[in-house]
Amino acid sequence: MPIARAARRAAVRLGAVALAGALLAACGGSSDGAADSAGGKVTLTVDLFGSFGYKEAGLYAEYEKLHPDVTIKQTDTEDEADYWKSLQTRLAGGGGLADVQGIEVGRIASVTQQQADKFEDLRTYGADKLQSRFAEAKWAAATGKDGQVLGLGTDVGPEAMCYRTDLLKQAGLPTDREELAKKWSTWEGYLELGRQYKAKAPAKSAWLDSVGSLFSIMIGQEKERYYDASGKLIWETNPALKTAWSTSVKAAEDGLSAELDQWSPQWNQAFAAGSFATIPCPAWMLGYIKGQAGDGGQGKWDIAKLPGGAGNWGGSYLSIPRAAKHKKEAYELIAWLTAPEQQAKLFQKQGNFPSATGAIDKVADAKDPYFSNAPIGQIFGDAAKAAPVQVLGVHDQNVNQQITNALSEVERKGISPDKAWSNAKKGVDNTVG
């Protein structure tokens, strides 16, 4: 979210490497600046998490061809939590920041409410003229209390279920996406199919990747998750969250999970190894699956409607730090990348579902050969239209991380659900303050 969001994909690994990447960006800024001023050329640095898909979809190369004096250098951190931690360190110190920084939707409230002074108000460069491009909720989420435009929306994360047709067939389960959507129209139906799968599953294969991903996709179906509209933290008493928690715990207790930490090397390897048959997938996950499963996965994957109704998980923004070196050129790049034409290309090549309203109609008929020619434009388009407009809080991503960490304790360490819930509460209290 993306994507996500997304999550997304291929590159630098985890904390130490993320920090090294940040330091490299800081060091590179000096030499790039010398080259820029000497030759009249501009090197734009773009720092992202997961995989936004721009490089893979050829958009950087296209932009550089249209702008011969611009070179784009991208750095990635695979795990968004590591990326955000590194970004906070650099924002505090003012050094090592890229010209363009990606912001996950679960962090955007932190930017608008607590860090607006550290990012450019994009109205300075004409962003207010772009408002009609975007869905109202997407635009509003990146708007500061004084009307500042602090980011341009990339994708949104309408949700579906991705699955391995070959593994389901080996377990004697249906593989048709319409039939599966009916059988798992509810989350209990999904777990029941999982129990059937477990009884006849191929060796070393589980029903789903992790109960953390199950929780995240379920809570993405709710308008209010961690905060209410007044900004009050409600996660402990939210009935919808408790349902997502108990369903995830049940999946762990029934042994339906491969017990993999998302974004870990083991999780990445599992896509090609066939370690799980299904994975809840927002649209931005499609590019990630392709990158990890590789050519050998083409035609083995398919996509069906999500159990329990439509939802959204992830989606992102592109922002420009106040400390960026090439602000005007950075704005021109992000305005181009987030335009409907580029968002449509990105979805068709990588699966990142557009937040630009003009792009949604362009991709309505899109199909993906990698995913058994699944009608991704229709599946994710219908989900995007039906998904609730979510209430975003300052610490959304932090709260989610503490809860999924606690579910991992249930799943992998055998800790009781009550104890794990207590650990989640302590973690949230320490994180949120």
PyMOL commands that set and color helices and strands:
alter all, ss='L'
color gray80, all
select helices_A, chain A and resi 14-39+59-66+80-93+105-114+116-118+122-125+127-133+136-141+165-170+177-183+187-200+211-219+239-253+265-273+285-293+295-297+327-337+340-350+357-362+369-371+376-386+396-413+417-432
alter helices_A, ss='H'
color red, helices_A
select strands_A, chain A and resi 42-49+70-77+100-104+152-164+206-208+276-282+301-304+312-319+353-354
alter strands_A, ss='S'
color yellow, strands_A
deselect
rebuild
show_as cartoon
